[in-house]
C-alpha cells in the first residue's frame, strides 16, 4: 500500500539526510521551500499525525522507526524498497541511489530482475537537454509489492525472466533514444532500420 505522497517523501528524505532530525534551517536550505510555507506545515502535520515524525521540544522534527521501515530499513529486501519508492514517484537512477542510499551497482542488479519480470519499466526522457532513464512501476509491480503487506517478502519469488519480451523492450528503448538524439534524420533512419532487421531475424 502506498503510504507516502511525493512531498511526504521529500520531507522524510531530508530527515534521513540530516541524520534523522531536521529543523527550520534545514527546510529553508532544501528544495522543499519551493512548495511554500503553508504546504510544508500541512505536510509536517500530516506526517506527525501518521506517527512518521515526532516534534521535539526545541521545535525540530525527528523521523520515527515506523517511517524508516517504509524505505530505509535494510532488513527489507532492496527490490521491495525500490518498488515502494517507484510506487510513490517515478525516479531516475540518481534519485533512487540518493533516496535509498545504495550503490548503483547493487541497484542495477535488482532493477534488472524487476524489469525482466515486468514489474517496472524504463523510459528515456529528455530533461535539461539530456536524455535521462526514468524508471516507473507497472501494474504487475504494484500488485506484487501490495501482496507483501499481507504475505511478507519471502513469498515473492521472481519467475523465469521473460527473455524475448525483455530483448524487444530493450530494442524499443534503443530506438526511442535514437529518435530523441541529435543525429541527422538519415542516420537515425539507417540505424533504426538495422535494429528492426535485427528484430525480424530474432523473430520477436
C-alpha positions in Angstrom: 0.0 0.0 0.0 1.3 3.4 -0.9 2.0 5.2 2.4 3.6 8.5 1.2 3.0 11.3 -1.2 5.8 12.9 -3.1 6.1 15.9 -0.7 6.0 13.4 2.3 8.9 11.6 0.7 10.9 14.8 0.3 10.4 15.6 4.0 11.4 12.2 5.2 14.3 12.1 2.8 15.5 15.4 4.2 15.2 13.9 7.7 17.3 10.9 6.7 20.0 13.1 5.1 20.1 15.3 8.2 20.9 12.4 10.5 17.3 11.7 11.5 16.4 15.2 12.8 15.8 18.4 11.0 14.8 22.0 11.8 13.6 25.2 10.1 17.1 25.9 8.8 17.3 22.5 7.1 13.9 23.2 5.5 15.0 26.7 4.3 18.1 25.3 2.7 16.3 22.5 0.9 14.3 22.2 -2.3 11.2 21.9 -0.1 10.8 25.7 0.2 9.5 25.8 -3.4 6.2 24.3 -2.1 5.6 27.3 0.2 5.2 27.6 3.9 1.5 26.5 4.1 2.1 23.3 2.2 5.1 22.4 4.2 3.3 23.0 7.5 0.4 20.8 6.3 2.8 18.0 5.3 4.6 18.2 8.7 1.3 18.0 10.5 0.1 15.0 8.4 3.4 13.1 8.9 3.2 13.8 12.7 -0.4 12.5 12.8 0.7 9.4 11.0 3.5 9.0 13.6 6.1 9.3 10.8 7.6 12.3 12.5 7.8 13.4 16.2 8.0 17.1 17.3 10.9 17.7 19.6 10.9 20.2 22.5 13.3 22.6 20.6 10.9 22.7 17.6 12.8 20.3 15.4 11.4 17.1 13.9 12.7 13.5 14.1 11.9 10.6 11.8 10.4 7.6 13.6 11.1 3.9 13.1 7.7 3.5 11.6 8.7 5.9 8.8 12.1 4.3 8.4 10.5 0.9 7.8 8.9 2.2 4.6 12.1 2.8 2.6 15.2 2.8 4.8 15.1 -0.4 6.8 17.8 -2.6 5.3 16.2 -5.8 6.7 13.6 -5.2 3.9 14.8 -6.5 0.5 16.2 -3.8 -1.7 13.9 -4.8 -4.6 10.9 -4.2 -2.3 12.2 -0.8 -1.2 12.8 0.1 -4.8 9.2 -0.8 -5.8 7.8 1.0 -2.8 9.8 4.1 -3.9 8.6 3.8 -7.5 5.0 3.5 -6.3 5.4 6.9 -4.8 7.1 8.5 -7.8 8.9 7.6 -11.0 12.7 8.1 -10.5 15.9 8.3 -12.3 18.8 6.1 -11.2 20.5 9.0 -9.4 17.3 9.7 -7.5 16.9 6.0 -6.5 20.6 6.0 -5.3 20.2 9.2 -3.4 17.0 8.3 -1.6 17.7 4.7 -0.7 21.4 5.4 -0.1 22.5 2.3 -2.1 25.2 1.9 -4.7 24.4 2.0 -8.4 25.8 -1.5 -9.0 23.6 -3.1 -6.4 20.5 -1.2 -7.6 21.3 -2.2 -11.2 21.2 -5.9 -10.3 17.8 -5.6 -8.6 16.4 -3.3 -11.2 17.2 -5.8 -13.9 15.4 -8.5 -12.1 12.3 -6.3 -11.7 12.4 -5.3 -15.4 12.8 -8.9 -16.5 9.7 -9.8 -14.5 7.7 -6.9 -16.0 7.3 -5.2 -12.6 9.0 -2.0 -13.6 9.8 -0.3 -16.9 12.4 2.3 -18.1 11.6 5.1 -20.5 14.2 7.7 -21.7 13.1 11.2 -21.1 14.7 14.5 -22.1 15.4 16.6 -19.1 17.5 19.8 -19.3 18.7 18.8 -22.8 19.9 15.4 -21.6 18.3 12.0 -22.1 17.7 10.5 -18.6 16.4 7.0 -17.9 13.3 7.2 -15.8 12.0 4.1 -14.0 8.4 3.6 -13.2 6.4 0.8 -11.6 3.9 -1.2 -13.7 0.5 -2.5 -12.5 2.0 -6.0 -12.0 4.7 -4.5 -9.8 2.1 -2.6 -7.7 0.2 -5.9 -7.3 3.3 -7.7 -6.3 4.5 -5.1 -3.7 1.0 -4.8 -2.3 0.9 -8.6 -1.7 3.9 -8.3 0.6 1.9 -6.3 3.1 -0.1 -9.5 3.8 2.2 -12.3 2.7 5.6 -11.0 3.6 8.6 -10.8 1.3 9.7 -14.4 1.4 6.8 -15.5 -0.8 7.7 -13.1 -3.6 9.8 -15.3 -5.9 10.6 -13.8 -9.2 9.7 -16.1 -12.1 11.9 -17.0 -15.0 12.9 -13.9 -17.0 10.8 -13.2 -20.0 13.8 -13.1 -22.3 12.1 -12.3 -25.6 9.9 -9.6 -24.1 13.0 -8.1 -22.4 15.0 -8.1 -25.6 12.2 -6.5 -27.5 11.7 -3.9 -24.8 15.5 -3.1 -24.8 15.5 -2.7 -28.6 12.4 -0.4 -28.4 14.2 1.7 -25.8 17.3 2.0 -28.0 15.1 3.1 -30.9 13.4 5.7 -28.7 16.8 7.0 -27.6 18.0 7.3 -31.2 14.8 9.2 -32.1 15.4 11.7 -29.3 19.1 12.1 -30.2 20.8 14.9 -32.1 21.7 12.6 -35.0 20.8 13.6 -38.5 17.5 12.2 -39.8 19.2 10.0 -42.4 21.5 8.5 -39.8 18.6 7.8 -37.4 16.6 6.1 -40.2 19.5 3.8 -41.1 20.2 2.8 -37.5 16.5 2.2 -36.7 16.2 0.1 -39.9 19.1 -2.1 -38.8 17.5 -2.6 -35.4 14.2 -3.5 -37.0 16.0 -6.0 -39.2 17.6 -7.5 -36.1 14.2 -7.8 -34.5 13.0 -9.7 -37.6 15.9 -12.1 -37.5 15.2 -12.8 -33.9 11.6 -13.4 -34.7 10.3 -11.4 -31.8 
